[in-house]
Amino acid sequence: MVFAIAAVVFLLTLEPTASWWDPGEFISTTYKLQVGHPPGAPTMQMIGRVISLLAFGDTSKVAVMINGMSAICSAFAVLFLFWSITIFARKIVIGKDEMTQTKMWTVFAAGIIGALTFTFTDSFWFSAVEGEVYAMSAMFTSLVFWSILKWKEVSGSAHSNRWLIFIAFMIGLAIGVHLLNLLTIPALAFVIYFKRFKTSGLGSLITLILSISLLAVVMYIVIPWIPELAGKFELLFVNYFRMPFNTGMIVYFMLLIGLIVFGLIFSKKKEKPIINTIILCFTFLLIGYTSFIMLVIRSNAEPPINENSPKDMVSLANYLNREQYGTWPLFYGPYYCAPVVSYKDGTPVYKRDEKAGKYVVIDDRKGTIPVFDSRFTTIFPRMWSSERRGSEKFYNDWGGEGVPINVNNAEGKTETLNKPTFIENIRYFLLYQVGVMYFRYFMWNYAGRQNDVQGYGGPQNGNWISGIPMIDKLMTGHPQTHMPDSMKNRATNKYFMLPFILGLIGFFYQVKKDYKSTLVIMLLFIMTGLAIVVYLNQKPFEPRERDYSYCGSTYAFAIWIGLGVICLVDLIRKILKREKLSLLLVSLICLILVPGLMAEQNWDDHDRSGKYSCRDYAANYLNSCNKQGILFTNGDNDTFPLWYDQEVEGIRTDVRVVNLELASGSWYMDGLFKKAYESEPCPLCIPKEKYQPGINDIIPFYDIGFKGYMNLGDLVNFIKSDDTSTFLTLQNGEKWKFFPSRRVKLAVDSASCIKYGIVPEYLAGKIVDTIYWTIKSNQLYKNDIMLLDMVANNHWCRPLYFVSPSSVNYCFNVDTFCLVQGWVYKFMPVKASKEDYILNMGGVDPLTSYDLLMNKFAWGNMNDPHVYVDPESLSNQARPKTNMFRTAQALIGLGKNNEAVKLLDKYFVLFPDSKFCYDMYTIPFAEMYYKTGEVAKANKIVERVGAIYTQNLDYYYTFKGEVRGYYSSDVEQALGVLRRLNNLARENKQVKLAEDLDRLFHKELNKY
């Protein structure tokens, strides 16, 4: 029953990428699952591919996953939770008595209400409708926890240990999804301890130590060292014994298998069942863990998307160690302000060299690991990261300002740095890492949520609330009622703390009835909650909320919610003296007020049906490009949706997407030299060997007296050359490549520009002969070299596009020659007009953009009242808003007022005020309407923006003290907007409107 309900809920709330009735299209999901984006999810890939082949026989779709897998896994997680709750409930309800029908339904009521409550929690529901690893991770965690409870029930019977072996196999498979499952080990250990041994305080302590040790062994020895040793064997046999590739790997696995077989035979012969079971558990854990081999198989098939290219055990070890993500301190390390005193060597990176017949070092990583001043290091470092701007102030606000210490800087001068005290370090841990980054998330799920705008501890966004005004005022400074239109949010969910209270009732009830089981659940709760907080050691300004990391903790609490139902049934039965009536009343009330209320509150912001914005917006990027275009993107968020559209949906596979951030990796550069889908290899002349790590990583500028502007092709050939004159000789004799001129020019072939569609025909008369620019930086990185190489050797044959020209303006400062075309900026030898040009945002190709925006693009149903606009979708609206406005402005400059009005009208149809509340950036649209004579439309915008900011001001004025100060800049901005609206109306001779706005402005100013 629970499975059926959960399955229906999650399947209905999916964001489908295609028709449900087309199985070939049904097996699709996001890029991250498909390519094994670290942490990899190879188990998900493996299962998806098997189902793809066996169920549908569609080999063309083997490279993609089932779109509904997250929903299916979530439903199974809920099902296993239901079974787990019934096991705990049965022990409490029945005890040593016989099962009766009423007791049976009491157990079922606990299981159903607890499982459905978890079903509708904010974080788990979010994971269930997202094509990511977390839903399957929750399923494995739920399955493993239920399995150990099943083992407990059958322990002592013949072959009961098969459950332990099954658990080991599931943990192995789960490692191929996410490491969360490992945190169940301490809880599993205590189930075994309570079942097999006489309990005592000392015994419990020893069990805890042993279980944590086992967790550490699996996490820090088994997982990294199995592939690491395979890689070392491979290097030994290939590089030193001169054996063929893969010899070392084969020998290693033969030895490993031989040792396992020997251990099994020996333990069987000596009648050592415990040792035999341990070896079998280890063996099946490894069998599950071998799902990672699928990454090697896939990589050797050389698909277009092949992150890090783990083609052998040597490169797989580097991939699994996540070396590209760096490390962070856990038990000992530096504070954020620690000066670096020296550097030590890292582990060399090897790559297979077919010509040399061995593995060669492509990056020796010498001097790559910083060594910090010991005065600025500490045990249990929490305030450690200086990665993001503003980190120091963030730490000061949450922890304290530290104590001054004098140090010598790089110039030999004395400067004073503030080192945090250990007390401040712990304060930051408790207040921010535990309070904000864990407890806040926990209360989202069982008390309520203010909104889904990311918060950093301020009163406006991301807090937990309850719906109880007094509590909410303590949390945010305001009771969260009568919110202005601009702050209304579908993700404002209020559960009145009922799930939280019911869980606490269940916790204390279980402590009273069965403290051993309480300890087991408590261990699961802590290990998947506070232990993760310690391990993640989260730094300031995380790029997104991290609540999905703690679904295991909310899972454990849901067990207590189920047991809370039993407590209430027991209590009401004593009052009413009627067992069946008590069960019926409590079950119905709890079902409605806990999972029912949560479902009602969460549905509108978790239902993704009909929402296609991510897919459609990515398609708009691709469809903005001409045939065989090259589109330069900047990072993951820019690139993954485009890769998804090409790989899964088959949209514009002729366009080459080039991620500038990834272009510093040799594996990525290798791919640019190959054909991808329908896209031809990228036009590069510098051989790929010179894009390997350790070669041309950074090239400095050195002035050799070159006068004038150097041709870009000559500059690239200079970098490509092996001539000794193109290198600097350092004092230690080392040769260092340099570039001799920062002033660069690129000759234009106007005939090619017209022939290959680089420039629209109507702009042909504006083509310049040469493009000049100055490289702003004194050094070029590898991705800069790649970009310049591609531009120089393209010879105006393939159109080049940028997601944002500002991202490369330090090396390719040509934004005046980048014109908006639909969703992207096209590089063409036509200089932007002064009227259209914006610094770092180029100019506009109005006619091409108008055609694309009006006729060629899809918009993801964002104007559908049913479709929820989450903060990410809201921020993505900035590009169409900006480009549609700029295109309309350029059309007005060409005298095409009708077209401009049509485009502006379309924007407000696609992005209505009811979904995208007007703000100060909507005012320029009113200005455009005034210019085109559409006075009524302009006045409507002005009136609405004025009303919105008046609501905002009235809301801000309800606060007092520090919270009022928090909104001071918002108040000043709102007053400024009212003044601007007043001036705009007056300038356009809207006298009455201007007078109304003037009165409104002075009224709000007097309140201030």
Salt bridges, closest charged atoms under 4 A:
GLU25 OE2 - LYS61 NZ 3.68
ASP97 OD2 - LYS103 NZ 3.58
ASP122 OD2 - ARG449 NH1 2.82
ASP122 OD1 - HIS606 NE2 3.14
GLU132 OE2 - LYS32 NZ 3.70
GLU153 OE2 - ARG90 NH2 2.10
GLU153 OE1 - LYS150 NZ 3.56
GLU228 OE2 - LYS232 NZ 3.96
GLU302 OE2 - LYS311 NZ 2.60
GLU302 OE1 - LYS674 NZ 3.42
GLU307 OE2 - HIS37 ND1 2.97
ASP312 OD2 - ARG352 NE 3.80
GLU323 OE1 - ARG365 NH1 3.27
ASP345 OD2 - LYS366 NZ 3.96
GLU354 OE2 - ARG352 NH1 3.48
ASP373 OD2 - ARG375 NH2 2.92
ASP397 OD2 - LYS393 NZ 2.94
ASP485 OD1 - LYS488 NZ 3.22
ASP485 OD2 - ARG944 NH2 3.07
ASP514 OD2 - LYS91 NZ 3.36
GLU542 OE1 - ARG546 NH2 2.94
GLU545 OE1 - ARG440 NH2 3.02
ASP570 OD1 - ARG573 NH2 2.35
ASP605 OD2 - HIS606 ND1 3.07
ASP607 OD2 - HIS866 NE2 3.06
ASP616 OD1 - ARG615 NE 3.09
ASP654 OD1 - ARG652 NE 2.88
ASP670 OD2 - LYS351 NZ 2.54
GLU680 OE2 - LYS675 NZ 3.65
ASP697 OD1 - LYS782 NZ 2.77
ASP722 OD1 - LYS690 NZ 2.62
ASP851 OD2 - LYS856 NZ 2.98
ASP870 OD1 - LYS611 NZ 2.02
ASP905 OD2 - LYS937 NZ 2.83
ASP913 OD2 - ARG944 NE 2.66
ASP919 OD1 - LYS881 NZ 3.11
GLU927 OE2 - ARG980 NH2 3.44
GLU934 OE1 - LYS937 NZ 3.90
ASP954 OD1 - LYS1007 NZ 2.99
ASP996 OD2 - LYS992 NZ 3.19
ASP996 OD1 - ARG999 NH2 2.32
ASP998 OD1 - ARG979 NH1 3.76
ASP998 OD1 - HIS1002 ND1 3.50
GLU1004 OE2 - LYS1007 NZ 3.74
